[in-house]
Every structure is written in C-alpha cells, then in structure tokens.
Amino acid sequence: MRYFPLFLDLRHRRVVIVGGGVIAERKFALLASGGAEVLLVAPSLTAALAAAVEASRADHLPTEFVPEHLDGARLVIAATDDATCNRKVAAAAEARGIWVNVVDDLELSSGILPAIVDRSPLVIAVSSEGTAPALARLVRERIEATLDESIGALAAFCARFRLRIKAALPDLGARRRLYDWLLGGPVAAAIRAERGEEAEALLGQALLPGAIPAAGSVVLVGAGPGDPGLLTLNALRALQAADVVLHDRLVAPEILKLVRREAELLEVGKGGRDHSIAQDTIHGLMVEHARRGRRVVRLKGGDPFIFGRGGEELEHLLRHEIPFEVVPGVTAALACAAYAGIPLTHRDHSGSIRFVTAHCRESLETTDWRGLARGRETLAVYMGVATLETLRHELLRYGRAGTTPVALIENGSRPEQRVIVGTLEHVARLAAEHELKSPALLVIGEVAALAATLHWFGAPPLIATQTAERSAA
Ligand code: SAH
C-alpha cells in the first residue's frame, strides 16, 4: 500500500486551490462542502466557480501563484493546465511541509483524492493509488448501488445510541448480537422507511433487561435467469444482509458469489421428482432459521411468483407468523426472449402473451389446450424437455398451425446460451436432434421467427426450419 488512507477534518482550516477552470470548480465544491476555508488563486474563474465562491464566502486572489499564498495552509490542490505553474505549487508545498495534490500528476503529488461514496456520517473512499481512476470510479458505483441512502441515517442512529447501548450491554458478545440485529433487522427497516420513532422504540425494547431476541424474517428473492446483471438492487441488498440463503439448484454460481461472505449457503434442491418432499423440507428450514432470529433469504431462479411456488412458501410463513418480504426477479420468459431477440408482443404479430408450464404429467393434464391453441397469442412455455412431444401433439390437435414459428432457448442469458428456431410441427425432433438440455424455455408464436434477425447476444440462432422439414420429408 503506497498511499495511506486518512480522513481529514478540514473545517475552519485553510486549503488552497490553484486554478480557476472546470476541474478547480469540482475540487472547490467538494472541499467547500467539507467546511474548509478555501483560498482560490487564479487570474480568472469560470462563471460557475465565481458564483460558488461568492455564495460560500471563500477567498479569491485574482493573481498568478506565488509560494507565499501557501502561508497557513494545510493542503493545496494544483488544478491548472500549466505544467510550470503546477510544478511551482508542488515545490512550494513540499518546502513548507504541506500536502499537495496536483491533478493528474502522481509524480508531483504527495497525496491523491479518492473516489467517494458519501453517506455521511458513513463515508467510503476508494483509490487505485492513482493508477486506474476509471476502475476506482467503477468500484465506487458498485458500492453506491449496494448502499441505499438510508445507510447514512442508520450510521447517524448508531452514533446517537452508541453510549446507551454500551451502558445497557457491557458484554461485548451481547453488544455484537444487538448490532447484528439492529443493522439488519426491523430497526434498519424502520429507518429505511423514515420511521425514526419506531426505530427508537424498537431499540428501547431490545435494551430492556431480559428482552427476548428479535424474530428473524424471510425474504423471498428472485435471482433472475442467470446473468447476475439482471438481479435487482433490492435482491443484491437482501443477499448482502442475509444470515442464511436457501437457494435453488438452478441459481447461477456467479450470483451465489454475491451473498454476504459470513452467510450460510444451503442448496435446497428442486431437481428431482420429489417436489413435495423437497418443498416440505424448504418450508421447515425457512421457519427453523427465522425462529432463531436469522435473516433468511429464500433465493429462487427467475421470479418467485412465476412457477416458483413462492405463494405456497409465503402461506407457510404466514401460518407460522414469520414476517416476510418479496423481491421480484426477471422471469425466464422475459429474459430468454430479450436475450434471443424475440419481442414477446409486436404490433404486427402478437398482442398478448401467456406464461405456460409444461413441466410434468400433472401440469400437462390440467392444461387448457384448446385455449392455448387459439389465436395469435405468444406462448412462453416453461418446460421439461421431455414433455415437448405431448405439447406439440396437443397444440396441433386443437388447431394451432404446424407452421407456427417456435424458438427453443437453452440457458437463456448465460454465456452458453443456445437458440434454435423452427416450427411447432418439428419442435420435439429439433430438441432431440440438438440434444437440448434443461433449463430451456420454448417460445411459440409468430414473434419467435424474429430471433433470426433481432438476435444480438451469444451465438447466432440455429435456423432449423429447412433442415428439419427435409428430414421430415
Ligand atoms: N421461477 C422461475 C421458473 C421456475 S421453473 C422463473 O420465473 O423463471 C424452471 C423453468 O424455468 C425451467 O425448466 C425452464 O423452462 C425455465 N428457465 C429458468 N431459467 C432459464 C434459463 N436461464 N434459460 C431457459 N429457461 C430457463
């Protein structure tokens, strides 16, 4: 580590900025907001800078820089585009033992300014030691995205009650448990919702002698179809606040990497035929962990409320009086269509879309085939590869045209995505020929043909219509 990170209290202390251009403008805004007594040295200022100086009672000397300008200063920023002048500032600062930052010049600088996430009193500074400012900015943006604005209010809340908490809980372990609860549980939620009084009341109760540990909760989170970029910010926050994550097998490893490192990860199946047994186990685990006061994330592929049994899980939690929240996810149909270049509705081809499941015998038996076969509607079929032949057979039987375009999308949104475009008539044969594997989604309808021209992601689609027809003949 070449640069030592340090947070300076610049209130009422002299900081000199040499330069009056756009960069000086930015540095000025930052330093003035920190309460520094800024002296600007520049023959002329941009209009905005002049206005800002005026508004903040900072000082401006409309002259060329001389070393005496640094008398009494703690820090100096050289932000001119004149290399000679910058060198002069750096030398003068060094001679006086003042920290200097020369914008875009590491050699002349004794200190560098980090990229900042400001959620005062919580402040995060990021530096690449000046070598890759763009990367530091990227990291800052990522951090910013995971911390909503309320984290500042939460930090202020902690600051306010720190001494009271310490007095009530002299034992370090007990205090740690309280903070775990405070930062991740209902207090944080109340602060996020700007209900400060409620947060205070909750804390008051928790600090009473012999208070029972707070109840845990469950967040049902949609992980999307695979591409981690399709997670919502709320999903990411839930993953990073979790004590335990119960996840489906289908959830991509890249997404599991985003889970808070201290959290326990439990794979809870969804693969075999024993749906009902697995489901009972999942219900039991959710309740068990929540009752221990833990923040449980139930992480599901796609969206939890679309063929995800999210409803059943919430009903179970309700029966056991466990509080819950739901974070929606990008469901496979939307993601697969987008990543295959298939607009699910299109003014020329289809005005409605249906999400259909054809996973197993049970779902096939209860399907309204007559309804599905009718009209120009787009069908997005969540399916087991093995049920394709029945699906094809039933739709044709009830009158959907054999020439209806279809697209099979395997591993939608993932790097290994495959898209096969053909016709309904040949769909089962195509899947077999290309050894289609789960997870795969089937889009049926005129729009499916658009994948041939609108594809943009991964390997181009296999347009299989002719080959299949030839081999069928
Ligand atoms: N709740 C999920 C669906 C669960 S059912 C959601 O909203 O997406 C599982 C089925 O979803 C799979 O059999 C497959 O048909 C589909 N699926 C999920 N992820 C997929 C992906 N990345 N590519 C293609 N199909 C996918």
Residues whose N, C-alpha, C, O or C-beta is under 5 A from the ligand:
A	BS01	SAH	P225 G226 G301 G302 D303 P304 I306 F307 G308 V330 T331 A332 C336 V381 Y382 M383 I409 E410 N411 G412 P439 A440 L441
